[in-house]
Amino acid sequence: MPPRTPTSLSPTPSVRAQAFPHRRAGHCGSGALRDLLEFHGLDYGHGPLSEPMVFGLAGGLGFFFSDQVPGIPFYLVGRTGSMERDIGEHLAAPVTFEQTDDAAQGWESVKAAIDRGDPPMVWADIGELEYLRVRMRNTRHDIVIVDHDEGRGIAWVADNDREDLQACSLDSLHRARNSQSFPAPTRNAMFTYRWPTELPALADVVRDVASATSKNMRQSAQTVGSLEGRTGLDGVEYFAGTFGDWPARFGDRLPEALDTLAVLIIKAGTGGAMFRSLQAGYLEETAELLDDATVRSAAERYRTLSDAWEALGARAAAHEVAEARDVIQQIRRLEPEALQALERTI
């Protein structure tokens, strides 16, 4: 796709773009998937699915911690790296994931998907998306491209960080989809799904997702992509066990490390609490729909865990090291307890 500067960025979306439902969300992946499910009319008979519900049905809960990332004190994330693929397996919606270093080919694939009524979800580097106006880099930001106007040099995109659809110049979108930044090159990545005519039975999906989440959290890996670190409960244990060393390790940079921790827990598209609040919301809604006491018990555990992560974010933002250490020890206990409660729903 050749770079193109728009002649103007009209605030009025195209007719095709206006047909795409979009609402602001706490996380890019679950927000984009929620919009796609609503666009295709898929729910459980009580109106469009909420973002927490979609996050949970995707089996997005995970954990990864690395203190060996060049250029930043550490990296922490509370979701899996495969959520966008896994939702297809859980909801009987085969997913096609495409990547190419040929920008023109990648753009042709996007246009073809839009023209057949299947707006694609793509990876884009937030630092290159002009409407976000941020310096931070993240090449794993999910957006949905819902329409394009090459004559005017724009595409309409749905982004969880904005209330309305955004008119993005094709030049900006090109840079975002071909970025070489952290954590890995975007390579014009694109997800498309073959959505079913109706969703699988909720009770069956809940069991399948709980089983997958158990596996995610109990299996430990030493690398995720190109990053070295710890995953699952092992990652939680490592994070909790090494936090006490932070004052000695970071020295004068400790305030920066604590600020980074607060951002990664609360502000970095996590739904506010390392994705645990989204997980709790999913289980709370599911418990009501299924009238299931076991699911309700798991929801209560994850809500308590979510509150603890929110408290840690607040302590970190206030640079209260001793208090943060105490909360981390609570999290160290609550994470496996919540997972055990979830496993009882299988």
N, C-alpha and C positions, 0 to 999 in steps of 0.2 A: 504494500500500500504506500504510495508516494506521500510524503508530508504535504499537508494542505492547511493553509491558514483560512479560517472562516471569514466571509465577508461581514457577517454579523451573527451574534448569538441571540436569537429571538427567545423571549421568555415563554412563548407559547409552543408546547410540544406539537408534533405532527399528529394527524388523526390516528395513525397506527400506534404511535407512542402513547397517546391518551387512552388507548384500549388496554394498556398494561397496568395492572394494579400495583401500587407501590406505597409503602409506609416506611418511616424511619425505623431503624432497628438497633439493637445493642451490639450485634456482631455481623460482620459482612457476609459470612457464609450462610448462617442460619437465616439472615434477613433476605438474601438473594433467593435461597431455596423456598422460603415462605412465599415470596412474591410469585415465583414460578408455579408453585402448587396452586395458588389462588387463580393465576392466569389460566391454568388448565382445569379449573373447577374441581379440584380434588380435596375432600375433607371428610369428616366423620359425621356429617349431618347436622352440625351445630354452627354452621357458618365457617368462614375461612379459618384455617389453623393459625394459632398464635406462634410467635417466634420461639418461645420456650418449647412448645410442642414439636415444632419442626427440628429444633436442635436435638431433642431427646430421641425422636424417631430416627434421626440420622446416626445415632450412637456416637455423638460428638465428644463425649466426656473423655478426657485423658489427662496426662501430665508429662511435662518435659522440663528439665532444668539443666542448664549448661553454664559453667563458669569458665569456659575456654573459648569464648567468642571474641575474635579480634575486634578491637575498637570500642567495645562496650563492656561494662563490668560483668555482666552475665545476661542470660536470656531465660525467660520463664514463660511457659504457656500452659493453659489448662484444657486444651482440646487436642484431638487426634489430628494428624496430618492427612488423614484419608476420609474425613467426614463427607466431602463432596462426592466421593465415589461410593462410600458405604451406604448412603441413603438409597441409592439405586437398588442395592441388594435387599435392603430391609423392606422397601416399598414396591418390589417387583417392577422396577423401572430401570431397565438396562441403560447403562451410561456409556457414552463414547467420549474418551478423553484424547484430544489431539494436541500435539505440539510440533512446531516447525520453526526453523531459523529463516525461512523464506517469508518475509513480511507480506508480500503480495499474495502468496498462497494462503496465508493465515487470514487475511482480510477477505478474500474470496469465500472462504469457508464460513466466516461470520455472516456475510451478506446472504449466502445461500440458506443458512439456517433461519435468518430473519424472514426471508422471502417465502419460506415454506411454513411460516407460522410457528416457528420453534426458536424464540429468542434465546441466544446462548449465554451462558455464564462464562466469564473469562477472568483470568488473572491480570491484574494491573498494578504497577508500582505507584503507591500513593504519592510519592514525591514528584511524579510526572503528570499527575492529574491536575490540570490547571484550576479547576473549581474548588479543590480541597485546600490549596494554598498552605501546604505543609512542607517542612524540610526533611522530616523523618522519611526513611526509606522502608518499604515493605512490598516485596514483589508478589506476595501471596494474598493480595486484597481482591476479594470476589466482587465483581459488578456484573450486571446484566445489560447487554447492548440490545435495546428494544427497537431502534430504527436508525436510519442513516440518510443523509442528504449530501451526496458528494458534490452536487452543484454549489451548495452553500458551504461545503467543507466542515460539516458537523455530524455527530452521532448523538442520539439520545440514549442516556444510560440511567439505570436505576442503581443507586449507591446507598447503602444503609446509613451513611453519615449525613445524608441530606433528606429533608422532608419531601421534596419534589423531584421529579425527573430532571436530570441535568443535561444541558446542551454542552457537549465537549468537542473541541476542535479535533479534527482527524489527526492533526499534527501531534497534539497532546496525547491522544489515544495511541497513536503509533509509538511514541516514545515509551509510554507506560507499558505497552504490550511487548516491547523489545528491550526492556531494561536488563542490565547485568548486575543489579544491586542485591542487597541482602533480602532474604537468605539464599536466593539462587536465581539465575536468569529466568525471566518469564517465558520466553520462547513462544510467544503468541498462543499460549495455552487456552484451550476452549473445552467446555463441558456441554454436551447435549444429552438429553434423556428421552427415552421412549416411554412416556408416561402411560400407565394403565388407564382403563376406563373408570375403575374404582380402586380404592386403596384396599390392601389386605385387611383381614379382621384385626382390630386393634389389640385384642388380647394376645394374639399370636405374635404381632410385631413387638409388643412389650417384652415378651419372653425372649425373643431372638435378640433384641437390642441389649437386654440385661446380660445375656450370655456373652455377647461381643464386648460389652463394656468391662465385664469381669476379666476377660482375656486381655484387653488393652491395659488394664491397671495391674494385673498380676504378672504379666510377662515383662521382663526388664530387657532393655536394649541399651547398648553403649553409644550408639550413633543414631541420628535421625537425619536422613539425607547426608549432607556434608558436615553436619554439626556433631561434635562429640558431647555426650552428656548422659543423663539418666532419665529413664521413663517410668511411668506408673508409680506404684507404691514405693518402689526402690528409689525413684527420683524424689518423692516426698521425704523419705527418710534421709536421703543425702542432703537435701536442702535444709531440713530441720537440724540435722547434725552438724552442719558446717556454718550455720548462721552465727553461732557464738564466736567464730573466728573473724567475723567481718571487721570489727574495730582494728585488730592487728593487721589484717590483710589490706584493708583499704586506707587506713590512716586518715590523712587530710581529705581523701576522696570519699569518706564514709557518707557525708550528706548527699553526694551525687548518687552513690549506690542506693541509698534509701529512697531518694526521689525516683530513681529508675524502678525500684520495687513497687512503689505506690502506683506509678503509671502502668506498669505491666499487670497489676492486679485489678485496677479500677478503670483506667481510661483507655487501654489499648484494645478496644473492641471486644471486651470480655463479657459484656452484659453486667459488669460492675463487681464481680466477685470471682474472678478466675473461672468463669463459666459455671460455677456451682449454683448460682442463682437461676440460670437457665435450666439446669438439670432439676433443681427443686421445683420450679414452675411446671416443667413437663410432668413430673411425677404427681404433683398436686392435681393438675387437670386430668391426668389419666386415672387417678384414684376416684375422682368424681364420676367420670364417664363409665368406669367399670364397676364402681361401688365396691372397691377391693381394699380390705383393711391392710393387707400385706404391702400393697403399693403405697398406701397412705402412711404406713410406718416408715417406709424408705424415704418418702417425701419429707417427713419430719426430720429425719437424720440429715438429709441434704440441705434443708433450710438452716439447721443449726450450723452445719459446716459452712454454708454460704455466709452466714453472719460472722463467723470467725475469720474468713478471708477478708470480708469488708473491714472488720476491726483491724486486721493486720495492715491493710492498705492505709487506714487512717493513722495508725501508730507510725508507720513508715513515713508518711507525708509530714507528720509532726516531728520526725527525727527522735522519737522516743524509743531508744534501742532496747532498754531493759523490758519495757512493756511489750514491745514487738517480739522479743525473745519468748516471753510468757505465752503470747498468743500462738506463736509457731509451735510450741509444745502441745497446745490444745489441738491444733490442726494435725499434728503428728499422730494424735490418738483418734481424732474424729474421722480422718480419711479412711482408714481400714474399717472402722465401725459402720460408716455410711455404705461402703462397698458391700460389707456382709449383709446389711439390710436389703440392698438391691439384689443381691444374689438369692435371697429368699423368695424373690418374685419369679424366679426361673421355673 
